[in-house]
Amino acid sequence: MKVSKFGGTSVASAEQINKIASIVKADPSRKIIVVSAPGKRSNEDIKITDLLINLAEQALEQKDTIALQNQIIARYKMIAEELFVGREIVESISNDLSRRLEDTHLTKDQFIDQLKAAGEDNNAKLIAAYFNNIGLPAQYMNPKEAGLIVTDFPQPTQATEEAYNKLSELQHSEKIIVFPGFFGFTKSGLLRTFNRGGSDITGSILAAAVNASVYENFTDVDCVFSANPKVVNSPMEIEEITYREMRELSYAGFSVFHDEALMPVYKEQIPVNIKNTNNPLAAGTFIVAERKKNKGPITGITADSGFSTLYVSKYLMNRELGFGRKLLQILEEEYISYEHTPSGLDDISIIIRSHQLNKEKEERIVQRIVNELEAEEAYFRHGFSMIVLVGEGMNNSTGLAARAATAISRTGANIEMINQGSSEVSIVFGVLQEKEHVILRELYDEFFSKVNVYS
């Protein structure tokens, strides 16, 4: 039994949904289909999810939402008409959108979640109706009815153990299950969305729950590449990659697969196959516990921007019991998570994703650190990128950090931070954001163009 997830570009139009039907028909073991909201049909297009977020914001500001509602409904209507699905499904989508807009008892975040989830939910209904029309017995499955129970606020949205038990019943369905991605429900019945790109997470949860033979993740590329093809010219294709490697690469900017989505399948050791909806016969990339092929110490190189650094200095910091705990407690009380904590004897840097910060928070945090921890210096710096080298073969290779640092120095960039995890699967370099692309290209040349020399 396979669980197959189709991303936004795979469901962006009637033509793409036709391809999905052919893919499902070609393999009867594809029994659970997870779908995203319609994505972009071209670079100039707008994703349905973005339109829904705009709709929620306009409604909260008590602006007229009719034009935006009509734009969203028109998109679904076009898909339905081209698939020859009855008018009833479009009316159902229109009524659903109106009902969500009228749900005024929710908090701001809950209201936005409610609107965002409409994209996946209504697309699943439409696709299930189309499958039935063409002779594929299918059933739309509401996550609440299926038992996708998630954690309550303020915890991050994650499936509970009870959810896995309830969802396991889906494996007994005789029909193809069409399941909307991106959201679940708390025990009290409150809708909560996963992080952006969360349809990957839904698919992974379902694959783990039904103990699928493989979790197929259909997107718009043939495979995972060793570097961003928009930055590096013709990067190498990756045939196999481990869960740990993919987790590191996804976290640091690989957009092919959501980094949080690996945990459910990792626990059950279910392989993931990244495939292309537009070229389904291509083998794709397999994410596995252990890979058989190893072409060099580095599997992939990636980068992610939008980081800030909180620098704190205090003489004899290393002798002070509990200093790190108190510092992180201040961040926790501001609902801020951190990414890395490189440190010296008398100073420490906390790497934070910048979207969590604003001027007021920064001033409050700095004041607390100076007053409560008696730090001599505390300040924020912005505009950093994290360059990440990933590979299971790194722990058996010497001199990788030196080679990487030398390659970065050739670009004229300064290394602001170096961090190597204890697992020795990755090395992270913090650099100024404007140097990101030139560094990526130089590192790719060092570790892949010279792989036959050094590996």
LODREN-750596 format. One record per atom (N, C-alpha, C, O): y, z, x. Coordinates in steps of 0.02 Angstrom, whole numbers, plus 50000, padded with zeros to 5 digits. Example, Ala and Ser with C-alpha at 12.3 -4.5 7.8 and 13.67 -1.06 7.14 Angstrom:
497165039050660/497755039050615/498355039050660/498345042350712/498885035450642/499475035750684/500025039450645/500575040250670/
//
This chain:
499405000050042/500005000050000/500625000050044/500685004050091/501094995550028/501714995050066/502304997050023/502324995749963/502785000250055/503435001350025/503914996550059/503954996450120/504284992550020/504734987550048/505444988750023/505564988849963/505894989650070/506594990750052/507004984450069/506914981350122/507444982450022/507864976650032/508594978750032/508834981749984/508934977150086/509624979250096/510124975050057/509934970450020/510764976550066/511304973550027/511344966050031/511434962749980/511264963150092/511284955850098/510674952650066/510714946850045/510124956250062/509514953550033/509544953249957/509144949749925/510014956949927/510074956949853/510774954849832/510994956549777/511124951249875/511824949649863/511934944249810/512474943649782/511414940249798/511484934649752/510814933049719/510294935749738/510834928649668/510224926549635/509754923049684/509144923849681/510054919049728/509644915449778/509254920349821/508664919349835/509574925649842/509244930649885/508704934449846/508174935849872/508854936049784/508364939749743/507754935349729/507194937849724/507854928849723/507294924149718/506844924649779/506234924449772/507144925349838/506754926049899/506334932449898/505764932649919/506634937749871/506284944149866/505664943349822/505124945749839/505744939949766/505184938849721/504614935149756/504034936749746/504794930149796/504284926349834/503934930849885/503324930249895/504304935149916/504024939749966/503534944649932/502994946049959/503724947149874/503304951949837/502674948349812/502124951149815/502754942349787/502184938449763/501684937049819/501074936849808/501934936049880/501514934049937/501044939549960/500564938149995/501194945749942/500784951349966/500714956549910/501184960449898/500144956649876/500044961449820/500074968749841/500134973149798/500034970149906/500074977149928/500784979749927/500894985749936/501274975349916/501974977549910/502074980249840/502274976549794/501954986649831/501934989649764/502554993549746/502704994549687/502934995849797/503554999549783/504124995849818/504114995049879/504614993749778/505184989949803/505814994149796/505984996249741/506154995449851/506774999249850/507344994449861/507334990349907/507854994749818/508404989949823/509074993349833/509194998849808/509504989949869/510204992049879/510634989049824/510394985349781/511284990549827/511774987249785/511924980349815/511844979449875/512144975449775/512314968949802/512824969449858/513354972549850/512664966449915/513114966549973/513544960349976/513674957149926/513774958850036/514224953050046/513834946550044/513294945950073/514114941550010/513834934750011/514144930650067/513874925450087/514724932950093/515064929650149/515494934950182/515564940550157/515794933250239/516214938050274/516814940250233/517064945850241/517044935750189/517644937350150/517484941250087/517934943750053/516844941850071/516634945150009/516714952750014/516814955450068/516654956049957/516694963349954/516044966149926/515784963549876/515774971149958/515154974349934/515294977849867/515834980449855/514784977849825/514834981449761/514984988849772/515384991749735/514674991749822/514794998949836/515525000249851/515805005349828/515844995849889/516554996749904/516984995949842/517474999549833/516794991349798/517164990549735/517084996749692/517564998849659/516494999749692/516365005749652/516765011749679/517015015849640/516815012249745/517215017649774/517945016749754/518285021549735/518195010549758/518885009149736/518985010849663/519495013549643/518475009249622/518505010749551/518555018249539/518945020549498/518145022049575/518155029349568/518845032249587/519105036649554/519115029649642/519765032149665/520325030449616/520775034449604/520295024449587/520795022549537/520745026949475/521255028949447/520135028249454/520035032549395/520295039549408/520595042649364/520165042249468/520395048949485/521155049349487/521455054549473/521465043749506/522205043449507/522495041549439/523105040649432/522045040949389/522225039249320/522595032549316/523055031649277/522365027849357/522625021049354/522195016849307/521645018849289/522445011049289/522065006549245/521485003649285/521575000749338/520875004349259/520275002249294/519944996049264/519424993749288/520244993249211/519924987849174/519784981749219/519234979049218/520274979649258/520194973749300/519624974649350/519224970149361/519594980549381/519074981849431/518384982349398/517894980049425/518354985549339/517734985749301/517474978749286/516884977249296/517934974449264/517734967649246/517494963849308/517044959649303/517804965149365/517604961749427/516894963649446/516494959449466/516724970049439/516054972449455/515544969649407/515014967249427/515694969949342/515234967449291/515134959949299/514574957449290/515664956349317/515614949149326/515134947349382/514784942249379/515114951449433/514644950249489/513924950749465/513504946449481/513774955949427/513094956749400/512934951149350/512374948649347/513444949349310/513344944149259/513154937549292/512724933949268/513494935849348/513344929649383/512624929649408/512274924649401/512404935349437/511714935749462/511224935149404/510734931449409/511364938649349/510904938649291/510844931649261/510294929449244/511414928149254/511404921449225/511024916549269/510644912349243/511114917049334/510764912449380/510024913949384/509624909649403/509834920149366/509114921949364/508824921149294/508224922449283/509234918949246/509034918049177/508764924549146/508284924649108/509104930049165/508944936549134/509404937349073/509984935349075/509144940149020/509504940648956/510164944448961/510274948349007/510594943148911/511264946348908/511214953848901/511684957548919/510654956248876/510574963548864/510674967548928/510954972948926/510434964948985/510484968649047/511204969349069/511404974549096/511614964149058/512324964449076/512684969449031/513104973249054/512524969448967/512814974248920/512624981348940/513034985948936/512004982148962/511764988748984/512154991149045/512324997049051/512284986549092/512664988249152/513384990049134/513654994849161/513674986249089/514364987649067/514414994549034/514874998349048/513934996048990/513935002548956/513825008249005/514125013648999/513395007149054/513245012249104/513875013849144/514015019749158/514245008649164/514855009649203/515375013549163/515695018049189/515445011849100/515925015449057/515725022749049/516155027149050/515075023949041/514845030849033/514995035049095/515205040849090/514895032049154/515025035749216/515775037249223/515955042649247/516195032549204/516915033649208/517155039149161/517655042449174/516795040149106/516995045249057/516735052149074/516895057049039/516335052749127/516025059149146/516535063349184/516495063849245/517025066249149/517605069349181/517485076749200/517925079849230/516905079549183/516795086649199/516595087749272/516535093449294/516495082249309/516265082749378/516835084149426/517425082849411/516665086949484/517165087549538/517315080649566/516985075749549/517825080149609/518015073749637/517435070449675/517285064649664/517105074249719/516555071549758/515965069549714/515645064349725/515825073649664/515275072049617/515425065749577/514985061649565/516055064949558/516255059049519/516175052749561/515935047649537/516395053049624/516335047249669/515595045549681/515405039749680/515185050749692/514465049549699/514175046049638/513775041349644/514375048449580/514125045649517/514275038149512/513855034249490/514885036249531/515085029149528/514745025149583/514505019649570/514715027849644/514395024149699/513675022449683/513445016849697/513315027149653/512605026149639/512475020749587/511915018249582/512985018949549/512905013849497/512705007049527/512365003149494/512895005849588/512734999449621/511994998349628/511734993149606/511655003149658/510925002649667/510565003249601/510084999549587/510785007949560/510425009449498/510405003349452/509875001549427/510965000149442/510994994349397/510664988249428/510384984049392/510694987649493/510364981949525/509604982549519/509254977549510/509344988649522/508624989649513/508414987749442/507874984749433/508824989349393/508664987449324/508644979949316/508204977149284/509144976549346/509184969349342/508584965949375/508284961449347/508414968349435/507864965249473/507194966549438/506764962049437/507094972449410/506474973849373/506414969149313/505874966549298/506974968049278/506964963449221/506784956349243/506414952849209/507064954249299/506914947549326/506184946849345/505864941849330/505914951849379/505204951749398/504764950749336/504304946649336/504904954449284/504494953849223/504554946949192/504064944249166/505154943949195/505264937249168/504844931949203/504644927049172/504714932949268/504354927849306/503614929649315/503264926649355/503384934549276/502674936249277/502454941249329/501864941949343/502934944849357/502764950449402/502844956949363/503404959149353/502304959949340/502364966149301/502724971549341/502464973949391/503314973449318/503734978149356/504024983449310/504074982649250/504214988949342/504504994549305/505094997449345/505004999549402/505684997549314/506245001149345/506085008549343/505845011149293/506205011949399/506045019049403/506685023049419/506975022249472/506885027249373/507465031549384/507275037149432/506775040549420/507665038349485/507495043649533/507415050549502/507005054549526/507785051949449/507735058449416/507055059149382/506725064349389/506855053949347/506205054149312/505635054049362/505105057049350/505725050649418/505195050249468/505115056849506/504575058249533/505645060949508/505605067349542/505905067449612/505695071449653/506395062949625/506735063149691/507245068749690/507845067649678/507005074849702/507425080849700/507725081949770/507365082049820/508385082749772/508725083649836/509075090449838/509135093949787/509285092249898/509605098749910/510295099149877/510615094049863/510515105249864/511165106449834/511715106749887/511575108049945/512335105549866/512925106449908/512985113949926/512835118149883/513195115749988/513495111450039/512995108550089/513205105450138/512345109450078/511865106550124/511905098850122/512085096050071/511745095550179/511705088250177/511175086050127/510695089650114/511265080150098/510795077750047/510125075850079/510085071050118/509615079650064/508945078450090/508425079650035/508535083749991/507875076050038/507345077049989/506995083650001/506905085650059/506815087149948/506465093549954/505705092149958/505485086649944/505325097349976/504595096649979/504315095049909/503835091249903/504615097949859/504405096749790/504465089249773/504055086549737/504985086049801/505085078949788/504505074749813/504275070149778/504265076349872/503705072449901/503085073149856/502725068249846/502965079049831/502385080149787/502445076049723/501955072949701/503035076149693/503125072449630/503105064949641/502795061249602/503425062649695/503455055449708/502775052549727/502665046449721/502315056749750/501655054249770/501285051149710/500835047049720/501485053049649/501155050349590/501295042749581/500925039349545/501815040249613/501985033249606/501445028549632/501405022749612/501025031149677/500505026849707/499985024749655/499605020049667/499965028149598/499465026549547/499715021449496/499345019549450/500335019149503/500615014449454/500275007649461/500165005149516/500125004649405/499824997949405/500364992549409/500214986849427/500974994449393/501524989649397/501894990349464/501814995349499/502294985249481/502724985649539/503314990249521/503654989149471/503414995349561/503964999949550/504594997249583/504594995649643/505134996549545/505784994549573/506235000749571/506425003149518/506385003349630/506695009849638/507395009049668/507455005849721/507915011749638/508575011349668/508645015949729/508435021749727/508925013349782/509035017549841/509665021549837/510055021049790/509765025849888/510415028849901/510545035549866/511025039049885/510145037549816/510325043849782/509715047349753/509185044349742/509805053849741/509305057949707/509675062949663/510275062349651/509295067949638/509585072949593/509395079949616/508835081049638/509865084549610/509705091549624/509285094349567/509195091149516/509015100349577/508605103549525/509005104549461/508725104549406/509655105549468/510075106549408/510265100049375/510615100049324/510045094349403/510185087849373/510805084449397/511015079449367/511105086849452/511705083849480/511525078049526/511105078849571/511835072349517/511715066549559/512055067549627/512635069549631/511675066149681/511955066449749/511735060349788/511145058349785/512205057249824/512025051449865/511855053649936/512095058849960/511445049649968/511325050550040/511925047650077/512375044850046/511925048250143/512445045150183/512445037650172/511955034750149/513005034450189/513065027150182/512495023850218/512325025650275/512195018850187/511585015850215/510965019650193/510425018750220/511055023950143/510525028650123/509935025550087/509445029050073/509965019050070/509375015950040/508795015950089/508215016250068/508945015450154/508425016250205/508075022950198/507465023450204/508465028150183/508195034850177/507735035250116/507185037950119/507955032350060/507545032349999/506875029050013/506355031749995/506885023250045/506265019750060/505805023750104/505195023750094/506085027050153/505695031150199/505375037150163/504795038750175/505745040250118/505485045950079/504895043650037/504375046950034/504975037850004/504445035349961/503825033350002/503265034649981/503935030250060/503375028350102/502975034450124/502365034350125/503335039750142/502995045950162/502635049150103/502085051750110/502955049050044/502675052349985/502015049049963/501555052549943/501975042449966/501375038949943/500895037250000/500385034049991/501075039650061/500675038350121/500545030750129/499975028550133/501085027050130/501045019750136/500735017550202/500785021150252/500425011750202/500145009150265/500695006850312/500625007050373/501255004650283/501835002550322/502455002850277/502415001750217/503025004350308/503655004150273/504034998050299/504244997950356/504124993150255/504474987050274/505214987750257/505394989450201/505634986250305/506354986750295/506644979750304/506744977450360/506774976350248/507024969450250/507784969350256/508144972750218/508024965350304/508734964850316/508904957550328/508554953150302/509434956050366/509634949050376/509554946850449/509864941850469/509154950350488/509004948250557/508254948350567/507894952050534/508024944150614/507304943450626/506994949750657/506394950950648/507394953650693/507124959250730/507684963750754/508274962450740/507504968950790/507994973150824/508094970250894/507614968350927/508714969850915/508874967150981/509034972851029/509204978351009/508974971251094/509084976351145/509824978251153/509984983251185/510264974251124/510984975751124/511294972051066/510984967651036/511904973751050/512254970650993/512384963251008/512764961751054/512084958650969/512184951550982/512894949150970/513074943650991/513304953250937/514004951450928/514414952950991/514984950550998/514124956851036/514474958651098/514134955451159/514474952851203/513474955651160/513084952851215/512774946251194/512494945751140/512834941151236/512584934551219/511824934251225/511534935551278/511494932551169/510764931551166/510364937451196/509994936351244/510444943451170/510054949151197/509314948351182/509114944751137/508904951851221/508184951551213/507974954451146/508284959251121/507444951551116/507154954251055/506684960051073/506364960051125/506644964951029/506194970651038/505614969950990/505704969750929/505004969351017/504414968650975/504174975450949/503994976050891/504184980450993/503974987150974/504464992151002/504744991251057/504574997450964/505025002750985/504775009250956/504495009250901/504855014750992/504595021150966/505095024250917/505685022450916/504845029050878/505285032650832/505865035850870/506445035550848/505715038950927/506235042450965/506765037550990/507365038950986/506535031751015/507015026851039/507445024250982/508055023650990/507145022750926/507525020050869/508015025250842/508565023450822/507805031450841/508245036750818/508875037050861/509435037550835/508785036750927/509355037050973/509805030950964/510415031650962/509505025050958/509905018950951/510265018750883/510845016650880/509925020750830/510235020750763/510815025650760/511335024150731/510715031450790/511245036550790/511865033850824/512425035250802/511765029850876/512335027750917/512575020750902/512855017450945/512465018250841/512785012050823/512345006350802/512605001550775/511675006650813/511245001250788/511245001550712/511005006350682/511524996450680/511614996550607/511014993950569/511014993950508/510494991650605/509914988750572/509534993850531/509254992250478/509515000150555/509115005150521/509485011850524/509705013950577/509545015150467/509905021550462/509535026950502/508935027750494/509905030550544/509575035350589/509215041050553/508705043550576/509495043250495/509175048750458/508525046550424/508125050750403/508425039950418/507845037450381/507195038150419/506655037350389/507225039650483/506605039850522/506195046250510/505585046050517/506515051650492/506165058050490/505565058150442/505025060250462/505635055850379/505055056050334/504455052150360/503885054550358/504575045950385/504015041950409/503745044450476/503155043750491/504195047250516/503985050150581/503495055850570/502985056350605/503635060150521/503195065850507/502495063550487/502005066850506/502455058050450/501805055550427/501525050050471/500985047350458/501895048450525/501675043250572/501545036550538/501055033150552/501995034750493/501945028350457/502365023250495/502965024250505/502065017650517/502455012650553/502985009350509/502885008450449/503535007550540/504085004150505/504124997050533/504104996050594/504194992150489/504254985250510/504934982550487/505044981650427/505374981150535/506024978050520/505914970550513/505684967350560/506074967750454/505944960650442/506564957250411/507034960550390/506544950650411/507104946650387/506924943550319/506444939750314/507324945050269/507224942050202/507254934450205/506894931050168/507684931850248/507774924650253/507244921250297/507214915050299/506844925150331/506314922450374/505724927350373/505574930250425/505404928250316/504904933650309/504274932650350/503894937450360/504154926750375/503554925550416/503644927850488/503154928550525/504264929050509/504384931750576/504074938750581/504104942650534/503794940250639/503434946650648/503904952650642/503684957950619/504524951850663/504994957450660/504884962550715/504534961150764/505174968350706/505094973850754/504714979450721/504854981350665/504214982250757/503844987950733/504094994350766/504184994650827/504214999450724/504395006050749/503765010350743/503505011350689/503535012950800/502885016350803/502935022750844/503445024050876/502415026750841/502405032950880/502375031550955/502735034650994/501935026950975/501875024951045/501825017451049/501435014451013/502215014451093/502175007151099/501725005151157/501655008651207/501404999451149/500934997151199/501274993351255/501044993351312/501834990051238/502164985851287/502774989351316/503144992651280/502874988651381/503444991651414/503704986851467/503414986151520/504264983551450/504524978451495/505034981151544/505304977351585/505174987451542/505664990451586/505844997351563/505634999451509/506225001051603/506385008051586/506865008651527/506875013751492/507265003351514/507755003651460/507534999051404/507404993051415/507495001751343/507314997851285/507924994751252/507904989051229/508464998551249/509074996151216/509694999651240/509665005251266/510244996251232/510904999051250/511354998251189/511394992851160/511705003551171/512145003151113/512765007251124/512835010851174/513225006751077/513855010551082/514115011951013/513995008150966/514465017551007/514775019350944/515465022250959/515535026251005/515955020250920/516635022650931/516805027950879/516395029750837/517425030450883/517655035350833/517475042450850/517295046350806/517515044250915/517365051050936/517995054450964/518445051250991/518005060950956/518535065150985/518215070651027/517635072451017/518595073251074/518355078651118/518795084851109/519405084451114/518475090451096/518805096951097/518675100151165/518105101951180/519185100751206/519115103651273/519345110851272/519885112451248/518925115351299/519085122551301/518955125151371/518435123751401/519435128851398/519365131651465/519525139051465/520015141251434/519105142851500/519225150051508/518875152451571/518275151251579/519235155751615/518945158051678/518375163051664/518435167451621/517815162151699/517205166251691/516885165451621/516565170051596/516985159751592/516685158451527/515925159451529/515625162051482/515625157451585/514895157851591/514635164951591/514045166151578/515065169751605/514855176851607/514945180251540/514715185951530/515285177051494/515455180251430/514915179051378/514805173451356/514575184351359/514045183851309/514325181451242/514825184151217/514005176451213/514175174351146/514765169651141/514975168051085/515045167251196/515635163051192/515475156451156/515835154451111/514925153251175/514745146951143/514605147751069/514815143651029/514265153151052/514115154450981/514755155250941/514815152450887/515225159150968/515865160250932/516265153850925/516585152650873/516235149650976/516595143350974/516305138750920/516675135850880/515645138250919/515325134050869/515395136950799/515395133250749/515445143650794/515545146850730/516215144650699/516265143650639/516725144050741/517385141850718/517325134850688/517605133350635/516955130450722/516865123650697/516465123650632/516615119950585/515945127950629/515535128350569/515955130450509/515875127750454/516405135050519/516825137450464/517325132250440/517605132850386/517425127150483/517845121450462/517425115650437/517685110150427/516765116750428/516295111650405/516285105650453/516285099850431/516275107050518/516265101850569/515615102350608/515455107650635/515255096850613/514655096550656/514845093350722/515345089850727/514445094650773/514595091950840/514025087450863/513465087950837/514165083150911/513685078350937/513415080251006/512805079951017/513845082251051/513645083951120/514075089851143/514625090851118/513815093651191/514195099251220/514125099451296/513835104251321/514375094551332/514365095051406/514805100851429/515335102051400/514585104351480/514965110351500/514935111451576/514495108851611/515415115451600/515425117851669/515425125451668/515275128551617/515575128551725/515585135851727/516135138851685/516035143851650/516715135751688/517305138651655/517585134151600/518125135651573/517235128851582/517495124551529/516925121351491/516355120951515/517085119151432/516595115851389/516955110551347/517525111551326/516615105051335/516885099851291/516415099051231/515805098751239/516705098851173/516315097851111/516485090851086/517055089451069/515975086551083/516085079751059/515965079650983/515445081750959/516465077150947/516475077450874/516645070450846/517045066850876/516335068650791/516535062350758/517225063350726/517335068050688/517675058750742/518385059650726/518525060050651/519025063150631/518095056950609/518235056950537/518225063850507/518465064850451/517935068750543/517915075550517/518565079350528/518655084850502/519025076450567/519625079950588/520255077450552/520275071850528/520745081750550/521425079850532/521895084450570/521685089250602/522545083050567/523025086750607/523015094150592/523045098350638/522975095950528/522985102950509/522365106650536/522415112150562/521785103550529/521165106550554/521205107650629/521025112950655/521435102550664/521475103050737/521925108750759/521745112650804/522505109350727/522975114650745/522665121550731/522755126250770/522315122050674/522005128350655/521445130250704/521395136050724/521045125450723/520485126750769/520755128850837/520515133750866/521235125250863/521525126850929/521825133850928/521735137750975/522195135450876/522505142150871/521975147650870/522065152850902/521435146550833/520905151550829/520565152450897/520405158050917/520455146950932/520115147350997/520535151251047/520285155451085/521185149951046/521645153451092/521705160851073/521685165151117/521775162251008/521885169150986/521245173350985/521235178951010/520705170550957/520095174450949/519645174451010/519325179451025/519625168951046/519185168551105/519575169451170/519285169651225/520245170051164/520685171051222/520585165651275/520595166951335/520495159451251/520435153751297/521105152351330/521635153251300/521075150051393/521685148451428/521955141551408/522555140251412/521495137251386/521695130551368/521235127951313/520635129151315/521515124551264/521115121451211/521525115751181/522095116751161/521225109851178/521565104151149/521065098651130/520495098551154/521295094151087/520895088451065/521135082051099/521725081251112/520655077651114/520815070851137/520425066051093/519865067451072/520725060251080/520425055451033/520315048651066/520535047351122/519975044351029/519895037451052/519325036251101/519405032451148/518755039651090/518195038951136/517615035051104/517535035051042/517225031751146/516595028751126/516035031951165/516135034251222/515445032151134/514855034651168/514395028651183/514165025351137/514275027351246/513815022051268/513145025351281/513095030151318/512615022651249/511965025951253/511445021051281/511365015551255/511095023151333/510525019551360/509895023151336/509835029251344/509425019351307/508835022351277/508195019051303/508165012951311/507695023151318/507055020451339/506555025851355/506705030551392/505945025151329/505405029951343/505225029851418/504965034851444/505355024251452/505175023751522/505665027051570/505565026851630/506195029951543/506705032851586/506465038751626/506675039751683/506005042851597/505785048851631/505335047351690/505185051751730/505105041151697/504695039251754/505075034851804/504775032151850/505715034251794/506125029951838/506665034051872/506965038551841/506795032651934/507305036251972/507935031951979/507895025851982/508495035251983/509115031851997/509435028151939/509905024251950/509205029351878/509485025651821/510215027651807/510635023451794/510345034051811/511035036451799/511505033551851/512075031651836/511275033351914/511695030651968/511825023151957/512385020851966/511305019451937/511405012351923/511895011251866/512325006851869/511825015351813/512265014651756/512985016251775/513455012751756/513075021751812/513745023751833/514065018451878/514665017151873/513665015451921/513925010251965/514135004151925/514655001151938/513725002351875/513894996651832/514534997951794/514954993551788/514615004051767/515225005751731/515835005551777/516375003351757/515745007851839/516305007851887/516545000751902/517134999651917/516084995851898/516274988951912/516764986251859/517134981451872/516774989351800/517234987151747/517934990251755/518404988251721/517994994951801/518624998451810/518725004251761/519255007351760/518215005651721/518265011151672/518095017751705/517735018151754/518375023051676/518225029851699/517715033051652/517765032351591/517225036551681/516735040151640/517025046951623/517155051051667/517115048151559/517405054551537/516885059951527/517035065851530/516255057851516/515715062651502/515045059351516/514955053451503/514565063351542/513875061151548/513435066551518/513535072451530/512945064351477/512495069151447/511795066051443/511715060651414/511305069351472/510615067051468/510195072251432/510175078051452/509865070051377/509455074751339/508855077051378/508625073651423/508595082851360/508005085651394/507385081351384/506925081751424/507385077351331/506805072951319/506795067051366/506275063751373/507355065851400/507415060251447/507275053551415/506985049051446/507465052851352/507405046451318/508085042851318/508105036851306/508625046451331/509285043251328/509765046451378/509695052151398/510255042351398/510825044751437/511445042451400/511495036651379/511925047051391/512535045651353/513125045951401/513205050651439/513555040851397/514175040651436/514755040351387/514785036051344/515215045051395/515825044951355/516365041051392/516515042551450/516655036051359/517165031851390/517725030651340/517645032051280/518295028051364/518835026351319/518625020351276/518305015751299/518815020751213/518575015851164/518735008651182/518335004251169/519315007451214/519505000451228/519074997151281/519094991051289/518675001151318/518234998451370/517524997251345/517094995151384/517394998751282/516714998851256/516334992251267/515784992351294/516624986651247/516274980251248/516144977851319/515594975451335/516634978451362/516544976151431/516004980251467/515634977551508/515974986751451/515454991051481/514764989151455/514294988851493/514714987851389/514074985751361/513794979551396/513204979251413/514234974651405/514014968451437/513794969551510/513304966651533/514154973851545/513994975251615/513324979051620/512924977551664/513224983851576/512594987651577/512004983251557/511464983851585/512114978751509/511564974251490/511364969851549/510774968951563/511864967251585/511724963151644/511344967151697/510894964451729/511534973451705/511204977651756/510474978951739/510044978551783/510324980551676/509654982951660/509194977651629/508584978551626/509474972051606/509044966951577/509034960551617/508504957451626/509614958351643/509624952451685/509274953751751/509004949151782/509264960151773/508954961951836/508284965651827/508024968651873/508024965351765/507434969351749/506834967551793/506444971951811/506764961251811/506194959251852/506254961851923/505764962651958/506884963151944/506994965752011/506864973152015/506574975552063/507084976851963/507084984151967/506504987551931/506334993251948/506204984351881/505714987951840/505054988651876/504584991551848/
//
